[in-house]
Amino acid sequence: MKTKRWLDPRLLIGMLLVVASVSAVVFVIAASNRTHEVWSLSNSVVPGDVLTADDVALARVQLDSSQDLYHVREVSPIGGVVTRPMEAGELIPVSAVTDAALAQRSRVVVTVDGPLPDGAVRGAVVDIWAAEQLDGSTYATPSVLVDDAVIAAVHTNDGLISTSQSVQVEVLVPSADTAGLLHAMSSGDALHLVPDTPQDQR
């Protein structure tokens, strides 16, 4: 008389396949839910800006090995100084915020005659050219006075009775170039902003 099999091998294999499938699904779902709270920008910023609570917000995103590149919830960037232009909605990289940037750049308001060139907007990198005033309305050949200045703000004169075509531009310049720029301004030199062109486009 044959002994009755209570456990069919095919049934065992089927159960193992089901368990494996369920485990795989659980693993995939768990991996997809590995999100982190990271600080992002609520407003556009330029180098030299000090981040406030109004400038940042927490965003939940999926991060992997790049997690250390961004400011996570536990590492607040509030009070830090921005080192490069960034747009609203961007995640805030650790490398883009520092406490030392203020010592490297100065804010200077320059007056530029005539309309600004295309591309000379807030956050743009520009070169400042200066033409020395020789006699009355005579100027020398212009030359580059400041490399890689960053426009922090543009103040246009919108007064209805004003006939001035000049534009005041707040720029961030390397501290080493500040004295030369201030000297050119006090001497009445003509200043021009030229949007910086990457080397591979020149």
ABEGO torsion letter per residue (X at the ends): XBBBBABBAAAAAAAAAAAAAAAAAAAAAAAAABBBBBBBBABBBBBGBBBBAAABBBBBBBBBAAAAABBBAABBABGBBBABBBBBGBBBBAAABBAAAAAABBBBBBBBBEBBBBGBBBGBBBBBBBBBBABEABBBBBBBABBGBBBABBBBBABAABABABBBBBBBBBAAAAAAAAAAAAAGBBBBBBBBBBAAAX
